Amino acid sequence: MKALFISLLVLNLLSLSFSELCNPHDKKVLLQIKNHFGDPYLLASWLSDTDCCTSWNAVECDPTTNRIVSLRIFSGDLSGEIPAEVGDLPYLETLEFHKLTNITGPIPPSISNLIHLISLRLSRLNLTGPVPDSFSKLKNLRVLVLSFNSLSGSIPSSLALMPEIDILELDRNNLSGPIPESFGNFAGRVPGISLSHNQLSGKIPASLDNTDFRLIDFSRNKLEGDASMLFGPNKTSGSVDLSRNLLEFNLSKVVFPNTLTYLDVNHNKIFGSIPTQMTQLNYLSLNVSYNRLCGQIPQGGKLQTLDYTAYFHNRCLCGAPLASCK
């Protein structure tokens, strides 16, 4: 009798140890996503008779609640649109589709239902259509990367309403129109921002004078006019790339932050001279080529150690590392 009791106890413990951790709702949604993509080899481990928390790749469960908190699919043979079902994983904190060039179609609006989302990366796909205005509902989102797609339309001004946003990368798309005025007044922290390789046009909003971006990349657009509001002695920007636009302002009147280590303004219409203050920026990587600058390159700091190509094709710049002034 005692042996039977011990055997039953062991069997009971074994059954408990092999009980599934995966939440039934989450598992059902994930299997719908797999089915939507046509049961691809990339998701071969997603089997209905195995535990999604312990046996499936590309997903991660919370160790306490066992709800799916991460879905990261990248670098494989996957085709079709991102299914609306991704919005049915209510505790998702990380969602990533990356380097899947056969993923097409629009960004599903259902992603805006993921109120716990912290990181959203939909990059190096072939997405089309607009950036959803409804992303402003994602109040916990810190990372938004939609780069290397074919997204079009204007940048939603409502993106500035996300209080936790820390990284905002919309580069290498077909976005058009102006930079939103609202980007001069983010609701919370100010993100590092990359809008390069788009079709953005118009003037940079004067409201950005109020915003202290640690990183700015507006390169390879059609922006025009003044950009001096991006700089100032009280700002803490480390990297600024404004190259290959139509910007036109007096560089000699700009005061740069002491934190600046990278400045690229090549291929614009910038005039004036290089400020002497630049000799005080000891870690500066600089490119002011293909502009309308004049005068002698100030002596000191890093300015003479740069290659001449950082300065060439200006109106009348002179002095080392260019030819001496006459």
N, C-alpha and C positions, 0 to 999 in steps of 0.2 A: 504493500500500500504506500509505504514511504517512497519507494522507488518510482511509483506511478506519479505521486505528487511532484517529485523533483522533475520528472520528465515533462509534466504539464507546465510546470513553472518555467523550465528552459524554453519550451516551445512558445510560451507566451512572451517571454523576453525577446526571443528571436523575431517573433512577429512584430513586436514593437520596434525593434531595431531596424527592421526592413520596411516599416511603414513609410509611405511617401511623404516627403517634405513639401513638394511643389503644390502651390495653391491651385485648386481645380479650375478656377476661372482663368488665371494667368496661363495655365497649361493649354486650355481650350483656345485662347486668343493666339498663343504662339503657334499652335498647330494650324490655325486659320491662316496665319502669315506664311507659314511654310507651304501650305496648299496654294495660296495666292501666287507664289513664285514657282509653282510647278514641281514641288518636291526636289529642289536642287541638291546636288552633291555637297555643296557648302553647308547645308543644314542636315546632313545625313544622320547626325547624332540625335536629332529631335524625333524620338520614337515615342509613340503613345504608351508603350509598356515600360518606359524608363522614367526616372525622376529628373525633372528639368532643373532642379537645384543642384544635383550631384553629377549628372551624366551628360548634360547638353553643353555644347560649346556656344560661345557668343552671348551667353546670358549669365546673369549673376543674381542671386537671391540675397535678401537681407538675412543676416544670421539669426535674428530674433524672430521676425515675423514670417520669414520664408516667402515674402512677396518679391516678385521680380523688380529689381531696382536698376538693372543695367541691361541694355540690348545694344551690342556693338558688332556690326557686320561689315567686313571690309576685305578688299583684295581677293575677289573670287568671281566666278561666273554666275552672275545673278542678273536677271533682266525683267523688265516691266516697271510699273509704277509702284511707289511706296504705298502699301495698302492703308486704308483708313483705320484698320484694326490696331495700328500702333498706338492710337489714341485711347485704346481700351485697356491699357496697362496702367492703372491709376496711381501706382506708387513708383513709377519709373523716374529715376533721377538722372540717368545718362542714356542718351539715344544717339547712336552714331551709324551712319551709312557712309563709307569712305572708299574711294578708288574702285567704284563699280560703274564703269562708263556706259553700261547698258541699262542703268536705272534712268527712266525717263518720266515725263509728265510733270504735273505741278506738285508743290509741297502740300500734303493733305492738311486741310484746316483742323482736323481732329487732333493734331499735335498740340494745339492750343488748350486742349482739355487736361494736359499733363501738368497739373499745378505744382507738382513736386520737382519738376525738371530743373536740374542745375546746369547740365551741359548738353547742348544740341549741336552736333556736327553732321552736316549733310554736304560733304565736299568731294570734289573730283568725281561727280556724277554727270548726268546730262539732263538736269532738271530745267524745266521751262516755266513760264508764268511769273506771277508777282511774288514778292516777299509778303507773306500774310500780315495784314494789319493787326490781326488778332493775337500775334505773338506778344503784344503788350500785356496780355493776361498772365504771362509767365513771370510772376513776381519774384521767384527764387532763382531765375536763370542768371548764371554768371558768364557762361561761354556760349556765344552764338557764332558759328562758323558755317557760312553758306558759299564758300569760295569755289572757284573752278566749276561753274555751271553755265547755264544759258538763261538765267533769270532776267526778266525784263520789267519795264515799268519804273515807277519812281520809288525812292526809299521812303517807307512809312515814317511820318513824323512821330508816331506813337511809340517807336522803339526807344525813345528817350524816357518813356514812362516806366521802364523796367529798373527798379531801384538797385538791384544787385549786379547788373551787367558789368563785367570786367574786361571781357574780350569781345569785340564786335568786328567780324571779318566778312565783308560782302564783296571782296575783290574778285576780279576775273569773271565778270558776268556781262550782261548787256543792259545794265541799269542806266536810266536816263533821268533828265530833269535836274533840279538843284539839290544841293545838300540841305537837308531840312533845317529851318531856323531853330527848331526845338533842340538841336544838338548843342546849342549854347546853354542849355538848361536841363541837364540830365536830372532825373528824380532822386538819384542817390549818388553812388560813386561814378567817377568818370572813366570810361573804358579806354583801353588802347584800341585804336580804330584804323581799319584798313578798307579803303574804298577804291583801290587802284584798279587799273585796267577795266574801266567801264566807259560809259558815254555821258558822264555827268557834265552839266554845263551851268553857265551863269556864274554869279559872283559867290565867293565864300561868305556865308552870313556874318555880319558884323557881331552878332550875338556870341560867336565863338571866342570873342575877346574875354568873355566871362568864364571860359572853360579851360581847365588845365589838363590837357591830354599828355600822358607820358610817352605815347607813341602815336604818330600820325603818318598815314600813307595815303595821299590823294593823287598819286602819280598816274600818268597816262589816262587823263580825262580831257575835258574841254573847258576847264575852269578858267575864269578870266578875272582881271582886276587885281584888287589888293589881297595880300595874304599876311600882312604885317601883324594883324590882330592875333595870329597864332603864336606870336612870340611876346616876350616881355621879361623884365628882371625878376618878377615874382612867380614865374611859371617854372615847372619842373620837367619839361619835355626832355627826353633823352634822344629820340630819333624822329626826324621830320623829313619826309620825302614828298616833294611837290613837283617832281620832274615831269617834263613833257606835258605841259598845259599851255595856257595862254595868259599867264599871270604877268601883271605889269605894276611894279611898285618900286619905290626908292629904297634900295638895300642899305644905303648909308645911314638912314634914319632909324633902322631897326636895332633894338636892344635885345640881345639873345640871352636866354637863361644860362646860368653857369653849369647846369646839368647836361647841356647839349653835347652829345658825342657823335651824332651823325646828321648831316644836313646835305640834301641833294635837291638842287633847284634847276638842274640843267634843262635846256630847251624850253625857255620861257622868254619873256620880254622885259626882264628885270633890269633896271638902270641904276645909276648912282655909282658908288664905289664900295669897296669892301671895308667894313668898319674896323678901326684899330682894335676894338674890343675883342675881335676874333683871335687875336694873339694870346689872349688870356684863357682860351679854351684849349687846355693842354691835351685833351684826348679826342680832338675833333677830326672826323673823317668828312671831307668837304668836296662838293662838286658844284661849281657855279658856271660851268661851260655853256656855250651857246646861248648867251644873253646879250645885254647891251651895256655891260659894265665898263667903267673907265677908271683911270688913275693907277697909282702905284699899289701893288700888293703890299700890305703892311709887313714890316720886318718883325719876326719873333714867333714864339709858340711853335705850332706845327705847320704853319703856312708854307714855309720854304721846303719842308720835307715831302710835301705832296707832289705827285707827278704833274707835269705841265698840262696834261689832259684835263685836270680838274679845273683849269682856268681858260683853256684856249677857246677860240671862236667867240670872243667878246669884242665890243666896239674898239676899246683902246686901253685894255688892261696891260700893265707892264711891270717889270721887276721880277726877280727870281720867284719861281722857277721859269718864268717867261723871259723874253728878251729885256734887257735893261731899258729904263725910261730915257728918252732922248731929251 
